[in-house]
């Protein structure tokens, strides 16, 4: 169990840090295209190339982790990617972190330990190939309902001639992207389970292709939500929906079970809660700090100034890091990040 958790942490670290390095490299690069001159410029850019390789390596490690452990363990732990990215940004990019950031990282770390201590090895339950279309039907119904809800609010906003997006619209975009990210992990795991049960090996690449399509579509919904709505709402909903979807779909479609021992079950569930809480704190830390009592804000500011001196303040808009944290299973798509 701990091996798969460490693989997941390494995978999500590779994906997140890789995305940041790619983004850093593209600052001086032209928009990605199939022109030989452009491709050569990307290949010769050290930061972009290292980030690209880290991203691919992270994706491979994630597939390996999914082949070893239940999705209900892997998916929550992958949510710690934002915590790893925050630590990397603090020490490598010299960005200042506030007290809420450190609290979120601590909660995510405690949650990861809880998931590792409470999780247990499981024998693969017998699943049918018909579970795949059932999953597709359930997701399709969810999206029909969410999009119907979205249309209603869009119509109301147009009738009232409102320019700003309603919070419900931001929540829907976040939920849709998170559901797709969670389903991508479940479908990847399903391919490995099919292989273990003696199904034709062709099902593995089919499941992986479907998984990548889910991740790509999730990226589209998340990018659309981040473009038109508030990053804090879209990103939080996406992160939480991804974890919850992975856990529930893993249990319902793959027959994954909670630990039999009450203590282990409680530890695992508390681990899930701590990870979700840590992710929410990391996403919303900048805004939460503004609502702290003035005395606490003064202490936090004094601590940061004393610790970092001339380092720059952390970027208040978290959209750039959230895209990385939720795309842990998607192969690099730098061309989509140029905007």
N, C-alpha and C positions, 0 to 999 in steps of 0.2 A: 504493500500500500504506500509506504513512504517513498519507494522508488518512483512510482507513478506521480506522486505529488511533487517530488523534486524535479522530475521531467517537465511537469506542467509549469512550475515556476520558471524553469530555464527557458521553456518555450515562449511563455508570455513575456518574459524579459527580453528575449531575442526579437520578438515581434514589435514590442513597444519601442525599445531603443533603436531597432532598425528603422522604424517609421520616422523617428525623430531625426536620425542621421540622414535618411533620404530627403526629408523636408529641408534640412540644413543645406544639403548639397544642391538642391534644386533652386536655391536663391539666386545663384549665378548662372543657371542653366536655362536654355530655351525650353518652351513647352515640348513635351515628349511627342515624337512622331516617328514614322518609319523611315525617315530620311537617314542615309548612311552617316552624314555629318553629325546629325543630332544624336544618333545612337552611339557614335564614337565619343562624343563629348560626355555623355552620361557614363560610358564605360571607363573613361579616363579620370572621372571625378572620384577622388579617393573616398570622401565622406559618403557619397551616394552608393558607390559600389560596396563598401563595407556594410552599410545599412541594408542594401538589397540582399547580400549574402546572409546576414543575420536574420532577416525576415524569412527567407526560405528555410534556413536551418531551424528556426523556431517553429515553422509550420510542420516540418518533418518530425520534430520532437513532440509536438502536440498530437500528431497521428499515432506516434509510438505510445504516448501516455494513454490515449483513448483505447488502444488495443490491450492495455494491461489492467485498467481499472474502470469502474462504473462511471457513467456520465454524471450521475448524481454526486460524485466526488470531484471529478475533473472540472466540471463547469463552474461550480462555486470558487474553486481554488484559482481558476483562470481570471476571476474578477480581481485578484490581487495585482494584476498587471499595472493598474494605475498607481498602486503603492510603490511598486518597483520603479516605475517611470518617475515618480515624484522624487525618490531617493537619488536616482540617476541625475535628474535635473538639478538637484540641490548640490551634489558634489562635483558633477562634471560641467554643467552649464552655469554653476554658481548662482542659481536662483534662490531667493529667500522663501522659506516656508514658515507659515504661521503655526500657532499652537493647535488649531483645528486640523491642519494637515498632519501633524505628528500624531494626534489622537486617532485620526483615520487610519494611518499606517499601523499604529499599534493594534487597533481593533482588527484590521485585516490580518495581521500576523498572528494574533491570538486565535482568530477564527480558523486560519490555516492549520495551526497546531491541533485545534479541536476536531477539525475534519479528519486529520491524519490519525488522531488517537481514537476517534469514534468509528471511523470507517473500517470495514472488514472485507476481506477477499470474498468474492461471490462466484459460485458456479454459474455459467451462462444458462439462463432459462431458455426453454424451447420457444422459439418465436417462429411465426409464419411469414412467408414472403408477402402475404396479404396485409401485414401490418404497415408496409410502406404506403400503399394507396390509402389505407385508413388514416394514417398521419397526414397525408396530403389533403384528404377530405376535411379533417378537423381544422387544419390550418386555413384552408380555403374558406370554411364557414366563419372562422374568427375574423379573417380579413374582410369578408363581405359585411359582417356586423360593424367592424371598426370603420370601414370606408363609408358605410351608410351613415354612421354617426358623424363622420367627418364632413360628408356632404351637407347634412342638416346644419351644422355649425357654420359651414362656408356660406350657405344660402342666407342664414340669419345675419352673418357679418356683412354680406353684400346688400341685403335689404336695409340694414342700419347704417350703411356707408362707412363702416369702420375699416381703417387701414391696418391696424395692428392685429396680429394673430391672437386668437383666444387661447387661453391656457389649455383648453381641451384639445385643440388641434395639435399643440406641441406634445401633449401626453400621448395622443394617438400615434404620431410619427415615431416617438420614442418606443412605444409598445410594439409597433409593427417591426421596427428594425431589431429590437431585442428578441422578439419571438423567432425571427428568422435566424439570428445568430445562434440561439439555443438549439433550434431544429438542425442547424448545420452540424453541430457536435453530435446530436443524437443519430443522425443519418450516417455520419462517418462511423460511429460505433456499431451501428446496425450492420454495416458492411463486414466488419471484422467478426461479428457474431455469426453472420451467415456462413462465413468461411469456416469457423470452428465447428459448425453443425453439419458440414459436408455439402453445402449448397455449391453450385458452380462458381468458380473463382471469378468469373466475369462480373458477378454482382458487386465485388469490392470496388473496381474502378467506376462502375455505374453509380454506386452510392457516393463515392468521393466527388464525382462530377456534379451530382445533385447537391451535395454539400457546398461545393464552391459556388454553384448558382444561387443557393440560399444566402450565402454570405455576401455575394455580389449585389443581390437584390436588397438585402438588409443595409448594405453600404449606401445604396441609392436613397432609400427611405430616410436613413439617418442624415445624409448630406442635405437632402431637401429640407428636413426639419431644422437642421442647424443653420441653413441659409435664411429661412424665413421666420424662425422662432428663436427662443432663448436657449442657448446651449445648456444652461444649468438644468432646465426641465427635460429637454430631449435626452440628454446624456444620462441623467439619473434614471429615467424610465427605461432607457435601453439597457443599461447595466443590470438593473433589478429584473427586468423581464427576461433577459438572457439567462440569468441564474435560475429563476423560477421555472422557466420553460424547460431548461436542461434537466432539472431535477424531476419535474412532474412527467415529462415525456419519457425520461429514462425509466421511471417506475412503471408507467402505464404501457409503454410500447415494448420495452426490453425486459420487463419483469424484474427490475432491480428492486431490492427490498431494504428497509431500514434494518440496522443491526438488531439481533434478537435480544441481547442484554440491555436492560433498561438504562444502565449508566452509559453504555456506549451510544445508545440511541439519543439520549439527552445531550451528550457531548457533541455528537454529529450535528444535531439540530441547532444547538447553541453556536457551533462553528459557522453554520450557514448564516445565522442572524448577525453574528459579529462581522463576517465578511461583507454582507449587504450594507450593514451600518457603516463600516469603514469606507466603502466605495461612495456612499451617499455623502459622507463628511468630506471626502477628498474632492468630490465634484463641486460641492456647494460651500467650500471653506471660505472663499473670498467674501461671499455674501454673509455667511454666518458671523464672521469676525466683526462685521459692521454692527451687528445686533448685540455684541457682547457689552457688558457694563464698561463704562469709560475707564474705570480703574484697571480692569483686566486688559483692555486694549492698549493702555499705556505701558503695562508690564510687558505685553507681547511685543510691542514696537521697540521698547528699550532692549529687550533680549535679542531681537533680530539685528538691530543696529550694532550692538556690542559684539555679536557673533560674526557678522559678515562684513562690517565696515563699509566698503565701497561697492559691494555686490549689488546687482540690479534687482528691483522688485519683481516678484513673480507676476506673470501675465494674468490679468483678471478674467480674460475670456478663455475658458477651458476647452473650447471646441477642438483645438489642434491635438490635445492629448487624448481626448475621449475617442476620437476616431481611431487612434491606435489601440486603445484599451479594449475596444469591442471587436476589433478585426483580427483576433489572435489566430483564427483558423483560415483567414483569407490570404491567398497568395498575393504578393505585392502588386499594387495598382497605382504606381506613382503618377501615371498619366491622369488619374482622376483627382489627384491631390494638388494639381497645378493651380486650381482656383482657390 
